[in-house]
């Protein structure tokens, strides 16, 4: 993510919410250890996005932009690996 706008933040929050649903549904597909790690990462990213949306993080700092990019990569991974699991 190059530019962090309100629209980009809201879109990424919605995407992360959808990924959280996929993660919750995967508890029977992956081992409990892997499930716990993925769930913890999902919650950590949700906290980051909450802080970003709430204005508690500077939008234009490199670390914030990198953090948002990590959330995007995480969502892509979850969507790719768990999106077809039913």
N, C-alpha and C positions, 0 to 999 in steps of 0.2 A: 504494500500500500504506500503510495507516494504522497498523497495528500489526505489528511484526516479531516473530513467534513462531518457535520451532523448526519447527513444522509449515509455516508460510508459507515459511520459508527452504528447507526440503527440497523443497517443492512447486515453488518457483521454480527451484531447481537442476535438478530433473528436467525442467521445462519448457524451460530453457535448453539442457540436453543434447539434447532432442528437436529444438530449433531448430538446434543445431549439426549434427545429422544432415541436416536440410533444407538448410543452407548448404553442407555438403560435397557434397551431391547436385546443387547448383546450379552447380557449376563449369563445366558445359557450356551452361548457360542464360544466364548473364550474362557480361559482358566480364571479362577477367582483372583489370583495374583495379578494377572494382566488386566482384568476388569477393574480391580482396585486402583491400579496405576492410571489407567485411562480415565476413570471417573475423577480421580484427584486432579489430573491435569485439566479436565473439563471445568472443574470448580475453580481452579486457579485462574484459568483464562476468563471465566465469568466474572471473577473479582476484578481482574485487570480491566475488562470492558466496562464494568460498573464504575470504576474509578475514572476511566476515560470519559464516559458519558456524563459523569457528575462534575467534570471540570477539575478533578483532583490531580490530573496528570497534564503536563504541558503537551499540547498537540504537535508542536513542531520540533520537539527534541528527537534526536536520532534514536535514542533508546525507546521512546514511545512508538515511533514509526516501525522500528524493528519488532517491538512487541506485537503490534497490530499485524505485521506480516507473519509472525509466528502463529497467531490465531488463525489467519487465513490458511496457512500450510497445514495446521492441525485439522481444520475443518475439511480440507481437501483429502487428507489421509483418512479421516473417519468416513467421509462420504464414499470414497473409493473402496475401502475395506469392509465397511459395514452397511453401506447403502443397499446392497442386494440381499441382505440377510432378512429373512422373514420367519 
